[in-house]
Amino acid sequence: MNLLDVFFGIISGITASMGLGGGAVLIMYLTAFAGIEQQKSQGINLIFFIPVALVSICFYAYNKLINWKIIAQTAPTGLLGAVFGYFLLKHLNTFILSKIFGSLILVLGIYLVFKKNASKE
């Protein structure tokens, strides 16, 4: 393990706990700098996410920042999407997967840069 691994692990954990796409940060680091192929990076990200999510859930629940009714409504379809995504992943090669991932990150970034804030807190 080197300092870059530690740095990106911390950044990924922070952004993941804030709901800001820590997985995207970790996947980009693993594929671009660590030389790990896209599918393996995504698998590593899922394992990395479990302890980060558990800690974050504890803090968010303690501070009453989780709407459990919305979770109950959206979790079943999220689980179906995860199963579908897994089977889709098995049929995509790394090149196509990396292009899809990069395009989604780019579109999201452009959207966030130009999005108007609905509320000024």
N, C-alpha and C positions, 0 to 999 in steps of 0.2 A: 504494500500500500504506500502511495506517495502523497505528497501534500495536495496535489491536484485532485486526487480521489477524495480526500478528506474535505477539501473546499466544496467540491460539487455535491458531496453527500450532505453537508450542512445546508447549502443553498437549496437543494432539492427538498430536504426536510422542512425548512422554513417555508418555502413557497407552497409545498403540499399542505402543510398545516393551516395555511391561510386560504387554501382553496384556489391558488393561483397557478396551478399547473406544474407542480413539482415533478411530476412524471415526465412531462415534456422536457424539462431541464435535464433530468437524469438520462433520458433516452438520447437526447442530442449529445450529451457528453460521452456516453458509452459508445455511440456509433461514430462520432466525429473524432474523438480524442483517444479513446481506449481501444478502438479498432474491433469492437464487438458487432456482429451482424444484427440487423434490425430486430428480427424475431427473438433472438436471445436477449437483446436489450429490453424488449418489452416484457419478457418473462422475468428478468431481474427486477425491473421496475415494479411488477406486481408483487413480488416477494418483499421488496423494499417498502412498499406502500402499507403492508399489513401493520407493522409496529407503529409506523408514523400515524396511520389512521386511528389506531386504537388509543394512542396518547392524545391525539387531537380531539377525538370524540369525548374522552373524559373531561378535558378542559372546556370544550364547547357545551357539553351537557351540564357541567357544574355551573357555568355562567348562563344557563338557560337560553342558549343561542341555537338550539336545534328544534325544528318544528317536526315532531314525530309523526303527525298526521300526514304531512307531505311525504315523509320517508316511506310510510306504509303504502301510500298511493303510487309512488314512483319506483320503489325497489323491485317489485316483481317484473316490471318491464325492463328495468336495468339488468336484471339477471338474465332475462331472455336475450337481450342485446349482447351480453357477454358471451353466452353460448353461441349465438350466431356469429359473433366476431371471431371466436376461436376457430370455428369451422371455415369461415372465410379466409382466415390467416393461413390455414393449411394449404389453400389453393393459390395463394399469391406468392410470387417470388420476391426476394429481398429488394430488387431494383424497383418494382412497381410499388411495393409497400413503402419504401423510403420516399418515393415521389408523392404518394398520397399523404403521408405524414407531414412532409415538408410543405405541401400545398395547404393543408389544413392549418398548420401553424402560421403560415404566411397570411392566409385569409383572416384568421383570428387576430393576428397582430395588427393588420390594417384596420379591421373593424374597431379594435380597442383604441387605436390612435385617433380615429375620426369620430368615435361615438360621442354623442352629446350626453352630459350628465343630466339625468332626470331629476335628481334631488341634490340640493346643496346643503349638506349637513354641517 
